Amino acid sequence: MTRKAAAKCNQRVTRKALTAPMEEAREALARFSKGLSHPARVAIVAMLANRPPEEKCVCGDIVDALPLAQSTVSQHLKVLKETGWIQGEIDRPRVCYCLIDGVLAYYSELLRHCIHQVTDDEAQRSRKNG
C-alpha cells in the first residue's frame, strides 16, 4: 500500500450512540453485531486488527488467509463496510482495507452500555414491584 492510501485509511468511529436515546444505542449495537454475525467476518476483523496500521489488507491477502472464494470474501467485506467495521481505500488497481479507527473499543463500550441499561431497567422494575 502506498503511504498516500495508508494516510487516508484513518476514519474514526462516531461515538454518538453512547449518548443517544437507548433505542438508538440498541440499533447501533444490532448493526455492529450483524457485521460480526458470521465466523468469516470475525476472522477478517481479527486479521485486520492484528496488522500494524501501515499494513493494510487487500482482498487477495484475505482470500489467501481464509478457505473462501474471492467472491465470498468480497461479499463479507461489503457487509463489514455497511455495518461500520471497515473502510476501503482505493490504491489503484486495488482496494486496501482497514478497521475503522476505534471500532473495537466502541463496540465493547456500546455492548456494555446497552447491557447495563437493561440491568438497570430490571432493577428499577424489581424495586417498584417489591
C-alpha positions in Angstrom: 0.0 0.0 0.0 1.2 3.4 -0.8 1.7 6.0 2.0 -1.0 8.1 0.5 -3.5 5.3 0.7 -2.4 4.4 4.3 -2.8 8.0 5.4 -6.4 8.0 4.1 -7.3 4.9 6.0 -7.9 6.6 9.3 -11.7 7.2 9.5 -12.8 7.2 13.2 -15.9 5.7 14.5 -18.6 8.1 15.7 -19.5 7.6 19.4 -22.8 9.4 19.3 -24.9 6.2 20.1 -23.4 6.2 23.6 -25.1 9.5 24.4 -28.2 8.9 22.3 -31.5 7.6 23.5 -31.3 3.9 24.4 -33.3 2.9 21.3 -30.6 4.4 19.0 -27.9 2.7 21.0 -29.6 -0.6 20.6 -30.0 -0.1 16.9 -26.3 0.8 16.6 -25.4 -2.3 18.6 -27.6 -4.5 16.4 -26.0 -3.1 13.2 -22.4 -3.6 14.5 -23.4 -7.1 15.8 -24.7 -8.0 12.3 -21.2 -7.3 11.0 -19.8 -10.0 13.3 -22.6 -12.5 12.8 -20.5 -14.8 10.6 -17.3 -16.6 11.5 -15.6 -15.4 8.3 -16.3 -11.8 9.2 -15.0 -12.3 12.7 -11.8 -13.8 11.2 -11.5 -10.8 8.8 -11.9 -8.3 11.7 -9.3 -10.2 13.7 -6.9 -10.3 10.8 -7.2 -6.5 10.3 -7.0 -5.8 14.0 -3.8 -7.7 14.3 -1.9 -6.0 11.5 0.2 -2.9 12.1 -1.7 0.2 10.9 0.7 0.8 8.0 0.0 -2.8 6.7 -3.5 -2.7 5.2 -5.0 -5.7 3.6 -6.2 -6.1 0.0 -8.9 -8.7 -0.8 -6.3 -11.1 -2.2 -4.5 -11.1 1.2 -7.7 -12.1 2.9 -8.6 -14.7 0.3 -5.1 -16.3 0.8 -5.6 -16.5 4.5 -9.2 -17.9 4.5 -10.6 -21.0 2.9 -13.1 -18.9 0.9 -13.6 -17.9 -2.7 -12.7 -14.3 -3.7 -16.4 -13.6 -4.4 -17.4 -14.8 -0.9 -14.6 -12.7 0.8 -15.8 -9.7 -1.3 -19.4 -10.2 0.0 -18.1 -10.4 3.6 -16.1 -7.2 3.1 -19.2 -5.5 1.8 -21.2 -6.4 4.9 -18.3 -5.2 7.2 -18.2 -1.9 5.4 -22.0 -1.5 5.5 -22.1 -2.2 9.2 -19.3 0.2 10.1 -16.4 -2.1 10.9 -14.0 -1.4 8.0 -13.3 1.0 5.3 -11.6 0.5 1.9 -9.3 3.0 0.3 -8.6 2.8 -3.4 -4.9 2.2 -4.2 -5.1 1.6 -7.9 -5.6 -1.1 -9.0 -6.7 -2.5 -5.6 -8.7 -1.6 -2.6 -6.9 -1.6 0.7 -9.0 -2.5 3.8 -8.6 -1.5 7.4 -10.6 -1.3 10.5 -12.3 2.0 11.3 -10.2 3.6 14.0 -11.5 2.9 17.4 -14.3 0.5 16.3 -13.3 -2.4 18.6 -13.3 -0.2 21.7 -16.5 1.5 20.6 -18.3 -1.9 20.1 -17.2 -3.0 23.5 -18.5 0.2 25.1 -21.7 0.1 23.2 -22.3 -3.5 24.3 -21.6 -2.7 27.9 -23.8 0.5 27.7 -26.8 -1.5 26.3 -26.4 -4.4 28.7 -26.0 -2.2 31.8 -29.1 -0.3 30.8 -31.1 -3.5 30.6 -29.8 -4.5 34.0 -30.6 -1.0 35.5 -34.1 -1.2 34.0 -34.7 -4.6 35.5 -33.5 -3.4 38.9 -35.9 -0.4 38.8 -38.9 -2.7 37.9 -37.9 -5.1 40.7 -37.8 -2.2 43.2 -41.2 -1.0 42.1 -42.8 -4.4 42.3 -41.1 -5.4 45.5 
